[in-house]
Amino acid sequence: MQQVNIREVRRNIGRLLDAVESGEKIIITRRGKPVAKLSIVDREEEAFSFPDRKDFRAQFPPSETSGIHLVQRIRNERG
């Protein structure tokens, strides 16, 4: 497992991503302390999608005021 500081990451992101694609895990450090791990994305994570919420939204009555008007009113109240 390779350790690189943030400056190296900024300069060499392409090389580091190539290493990750070939299976290597990379620890990113700040001031010598590990803060993140760069690793390949699981295909299962990549395929994640949010469930359809159409039925859930249908349970709520339509709003009498549009979102634009609500935001404008809130802004006006703040002054």
N, C-alpha and C positions, 0 to 999 in steps of 0.2 A: 504494500500500500504506500503510495507516494504522498508526501506532504509538500504543499506549496503555499507560499504566502500570497496575500491578495494582490500584491504588485505583479508577481509572476502570472497570476491568473489573468489579470487585465492584459498583459503583454502576450500571453501564449494560449489564449482560450481555444483557438483552433487545434493546436497540438494536444491540449489536454482533452478536448472532446474526442479526438481520434483515439487517444489512449483509453478513454472510457468506453468507446464503442468496441474496442478490442478486448474489453473485460476487466480493465484495471479500475480500482477504486482510488479516488484521490481525496485527501483530507485538505481542506483549505484552512489556513491559520491566520490569525491576526495577533501581532505582537508575540508570536511563538505559541499561542494557545489555539487549539482546534476549535473552529466555530461552525464548520459545515462539511458535509461529505458529498462529493460529486460521484454519482454512480448512474449506471444505465437505467432507463425507465422500464418497468415491467410492462409487458404488452397488456396485461389485465388492467393496470392503472390507466394506461393510455386510452383504453376502450370505454372508460367510465362515462356514463351519461346520466343526467338528472331525469328522474321519473316525470311522466306527463302529469301536470297538475290541472288539467282542464276541468275535471270533475270537481276538484277541490274549489277552484275559483267560481264555479257555477253555483256553489252554495251561498255566495254573498250577493246581496242585491246590488244593482248598479248604483254608482255614486251619483248624487245629484249635482255635484260640483266637479268640474274637470281638474285634473292634476295641475295644469298650468295656473288656474285661478287659485287653487290652494296655496301653491308656492308663492304667487304674487301677494296673497293676503298675509302670509307669514312674514314675508320680507317687509311689507308695509307696516306690520305691527312692531317689528324690530326697530324701525325708524331709520 
